[in-house]
Amino acid sequence: MAKYAYPAIFTPEDDGSFSINFPDLEGCYTCGDSLEDGIEMAEDALALVLYGYEKDGRKIPAPSAPSEITLSDNDFINYIACDTMAYRKMYNNKAVKKTLTIPEWLNESASAMGLNFSQVLQEALMQKMQMK
């Protein structure tokens, strides 16, 4: 779970749209109706594919240097960045039920204060993992 930047090959199409391919990542390609849309779509595709690599425990390949990438006549390279932790937070936010045990006195004190146990646990876990 990290931040990444990979070179993407942008291929202009006759209708003004763009096809986008990440040569370093298997199955990582997308398209956009405009350059701006293509960049946005590329960010999403990159995060999705790298999230899949992380989830499956696959080795994430190093990004190629632009000089190592062969381009066709109208193609160009643009680096695309993503943050897989931000992607996880946005798209993998399903609640998971956990059973845990705490001392009775702690339960009574926290309940008396009206604390939300789920919220407190989430905040404590993120603090422990040094996440914000």
Residue pairs with C-beta under 8 A, 6 or more apart in sequence:
1 54
1 84
1 85
1 88
2 83
2 84
2 85
3 81
3 82
3 83
3 84
4 46
4 50
4 60
4 63
4 81
4 82
4 83
4 84
5 63
5 79
5 80
5 81
5 82
6 22
6 24
6 25
6 46
6 63
6 79
6 80
7 22
7 23
7 24
7 63
7 64
7 66
7 69
7 77
7 78
7 79
7 80
8 20
8 21
8 22
8 42
8 46
8 77
8 78
8 79
8 80
9 20
9 21
9 22
9 23
9 69
9 71
9 75
9 76
9 77
10 18
10 19
10 20
10 35
10 38
10 75
10 76
10 77
10 78
11 18
11 19
11 20
11 21
11 72
11 74
11 75
12 18
12 74
12 75
13 19
13 31
16 33
16 34
17 31
17 32
17 33
17 34
17 38
18 31
18 32
18 34
18 35
18 38
19 29
19 31
20 29
20 30
20 31
20 32
20 38
20 41
20 42
20 45
21 28
21 29
22 28
22 29
22 42
22 45
22 46
22 49
22 80
23 64
23 69
24 61
24 62
24 63
24 64
25 46
25 49
25 50
25 53
25 61
27 49
28 45
28 46
28 49
29 45
30 38
30 41
30 42
30 44
30 45
31 38
31 41
32 38
32 39
32 40
32 41
32 42
39 78
39 80
42 78
42 80
43 80
43 81
43 82
46 80
46 81
46 82
47 82
47 83
47 84
47 86
47 87
48 87
50 60
50 82
50 84
51 84
51 87
51 88
51 92
52 58
53 59
53 60
54 60
54 84
66 77
69 77
71 77
85 131
98 121
100 121
110 117
110 120
126 132
